[in-house]
Amino acid sequence: CGLSSSGATSDVKSVTGAFVKFHSSRSSSLTGMPRIATSLQELIRVGGVSGEKRKNPRQRKKMRQQAMQRANNAGVVGAGAGTVSSDKGR
C-alpha cells in the first residue's frame, strides 16, 4: 500500500488501526471483514498472491499458445461428438 518499512512502526500501527476501525463499522460479520497482510508470507498463506516463481516472458507466451491450441483442439473434437449422421443406411 506504499508504506515504508524503514519508517516508524507507529505509522503502520496507525494505518492498521484506521483500517480496522473503518471496516469494522461497516461489516456485519467478522469473517467478511477485510484484513491487512503485514508480510509476503501472510499474503501467500491467505491466498492473496502466488508463491510460485514466474517463468520468463517467452516461456509464459509459449504456455499461453499451447493452452490456446489445446482449447481449440478440444473444441474441434467436441464439436462433432453430438451430431448424428443421416446417411447410416447408404
Residue frames relative to the residue before (quaternion, step in Angstrom):
aa qw qx qy qz dx dy dz
C 1.0000 0.0000 0.0000 0.0000 0.00 0.00 0.00
G 0.6430 -0.5688 0.3220 0.3992 3.61 1.19 0.18
L 0.4874 0.6395 -0.4593 0.3774 3.60 1.18 0.24
S 0.4129 -0.7134 0.5139 0.2378 3.53 -0.92 0.90
S 0.3897 -0.7158 0.5262 0.2426 3.54 -0.94 0.88
S 0.6234 0.5453 -0.3466 0.4403 3.57 1.20 -0.40
G 0.5568 0.6071 -0.3804 0.4205 3.57 1.27 -0.29
A 0.6914 -0.4541 0.3475 0.4415 3.54 -1.29 0.02
T 0.5172 -0.6473 0.4620 0.3163 3.55 -1.08 0.72
S 0.5240 0.6267 -0.4214 0.3938 3.58 1.19 -0.27
D 0.5894 0.5599 -0.3685 0.4510 3.61 1.13 -0.58
V 0.6677 0.4864 -0.2972 0.4788 3.57 0.92 -0.91
K 0.6547 0.5125 -0.3164 0.4567 3.59 0.94 -0.82
S 0.6684 0.4912 -0.3143 0.4617 3.58 0.94 -0.80
V 0.6402 0.5011 -0.3248 0.4833 3.59 1.02 -0.75
T 0.6451 0.5144 -0.3206 0.4651 3.59 0.93 -0.85
G 0.6533 0.5163 -0.3060 0.4615 3.58 0.95 -0.87
A 0.6634 0.4924 -0.3040 0.4744 3.58 0.93 -0.86
F 0.6270 0.5433 -0.3237 0.4549 3.59 1.02 -0.82
V 0.6837 0.4786 -0.2812 0.4738 3.57 0.84 -1.02
K 0.6535 0.5159 -0.3183 0.4533 3.59 0.91 -0.88
F 0.6606 0.5171 -0.3032 0.4519 3.59 0.93 -0.92
H 0.7536 0.4083 -0.2248 0.4634 3.58 0.76 -1.04
S 0.6274 0.5312 -0.3606 0.4406 3.61 1.04 -0.55
S 0.6369 0.5192 -0.3396 0.4577 3.60 1.10 -0.54
R 0.7336 0.4110 -0.2208 0.4941 3.61 1.18 -0.49
S 0.6611 0.5064 -0.3024 0.4637 3.59 1.23 -0.26
S 0.3442 -0.7443 0.5355 0.2019 3.56 -1.02 0.84
S 0.7819 0.1906 -0.1253 0.5801 3.59 1.19 -0.40
L 0.5412 -0.6379 0.4437 0.3214 3.56 -1.13 0.61
T 0.6330 0.5521 -0.3463 0.4178 3.60 1.08 -0.59
G 0.7038 0.4562 -0.2669 0.4746 3.58 1.11 -0.61
M 0.5170 0.6670 -0.4056 0.3512 3.57 1.27 -0.11
P 0.4821 -0.6620 0.4843 0.3078 3.62 -0.88 0.85
R 0.2134 -0.7729 0.5865 0.1146 3.55 -1.19 0.60
I 0.3578 -0.6949 0.5763 0.2386 3.55 -1.22 0.50
A 0.2582 -0.7420 0.5989 0.1554 3.56 -0.88 0.97
T 0.2817 -0.7946 0.5197 0.1383 3.55 -0.85 0.95
S 0.7896 0.1593 -0.1115 0.5820 3.58 1.26 -0.08
L 0.6407 -0.5142 0.4027 0.4037 3.55 -1.28 0.30
Q 0.6219 0.5461 -0.3405 0.4462 3.58 1.00 -0.77
E 0.6528 0.5036 -0.3174 0.4686 3.60 1.00 -0.76
L 0.6293 0.5229 -0.3299 0.4710 3.59 1.04 -0.75
I 0.6431 0.5072 -0.3164 0.4787 3.59 0.99 -0.81
R 0.6542 0.5382 -0.3089 0.4323 3.58 0.95 -0.92
V 0.7451 0.3881 -0.2261 0.4930 3.61 0.91 -0.85
G 0.5453 -0.6556 0.3784 0.3600 3.58 1.29 -0.02
G 0.3829 0.7415 -0.4712 0.2856 3.59 1.19 0.38
V 0.7787 0.0546 -0.0233 0.6246 3.56 1.15 -0.66
S 0.4892 -0.6416 0.5007 0.3136 3.54 -1.26 0.39
G 0.3754 -0.7321 0.5244 0.2194 3.54 -1.04 0.73
E 0.5018 0.6715 -0.4177 0.3506 3.56 1.30 -0.07
K 0.4776 -0.6373 0.5192 0.3102 3.52 -1.17 0.63
R 0.4062 -0.7202 0.5089 0.2392 3.59 -0.89 0.94
K 0.4558 -0.6534 0.5284 0.2935 3.52 -1.12 0.70
N 0.6031 -0.5607 0.4056 0.3966 3.56 -1.21 0.35
P 0.7113 -0.4946 0.2804 0.4133 3.63 -1.16 0.45
R 0.6440 0.5135 -0.3396 0.4541 3.63 0.96 -0.72
Q 0.6576 0.4991 -0.3121 0.4701 3.58 0.99 -0.83
R 0.6409 0.5159 -0.3282 0.4641 3.60 1.00 -0.79
K 0.6359 0.5242 -0.3232 0.4652 3.60 1.01 -0.83
K 0.6540 0.5105 -0.3065 0.4667 3.58 0.95 -0.89
M 0.6547 0.5106 -0.3122 0.4618 3.59 0.96 -0.83
R 0.6347 0.5199 -0.3253 0.4702 3.61 1.03 -0.78
Q 0.6611 0.5089 -0.3051 0.4591 3.58 0.94 -0.90
Q 0.6513 0.5064 -0.3150 0.4692 3.58 0.97 -0.82
A 0.6439 0.5167 -0.3201 0.4647 3.58 1.01 -0.80
M 0.6433 0.5096 -0.3201 0.4733 3.59 1.02 -0.79
Q 0.6453 0.5140 -0.3240 0.4630 3.60 0.97 -0.81
R 0.6497 0.5075 -0.3158 0.4697 3.59 0.98 -0.85
A 0.6557 0.5073 -0.3126 0.4637 3.58 0.98 -0.83
N 0.6588 0.4978 -0.3084 0.4723 3.59 0.98 -0.82
N 0.6533 0.5076 -0.3126 0.4667 3.59 0.97 -0.82
A 0.6482 0.5035 -0.3147 0.4767 3.58 1.00 -0.78
G 0.6446 0.5206 -0.3189 0.4602 3.60 1.05 -0.71
V 0.6541 0.5012 -0.3084 0.4753 3.59 1.01 -0.78
V 0.6708 0.4827 -0.2976 0.4780 3.59 0.91 -0.89
G 0.7086 0.4684 -0.2629 0.4576 3.58 0.89 -0.89
A 0.5811 0.6167 -0.3770 0.3739 3.63 1.13 -0.50
G 0.7514 0.3958 -0.2197 0.4801 3.60 0.94 -0.78
A 0.4922 0.7059 -0.4125 0.2989 3.57 1.23 -0.22
G 0.7570 0.4020 -0.2272 0.4623 3.63 0.96 -0.70
T 0.5431 0.6326 -0.4084 0.3716 3.62 1.19 -0.04
V 0.2776 -0.7365 0.5962 0.1585 3.51 -1.18 0.64
S 0.3684 -0.7360 0.5270 0.2118 3.56 -0.79 0.98
S 0.3359 -0.7681 0.5153 0.1780 3.59 -0.86 0.97
D 0.6827 0.4824 -0.3012 0.4588 3.62 1.17 -0.24
K 0.1573 0.8164 -0.5361 0.1459 3.59 0.90 0.92
G 0.7436 0.4453 -0.2358 0.4394 3.57 0.86 -0.92
R 0.5688 0.6272 -0.3895 0.3625 3.65 1.12 -0.12
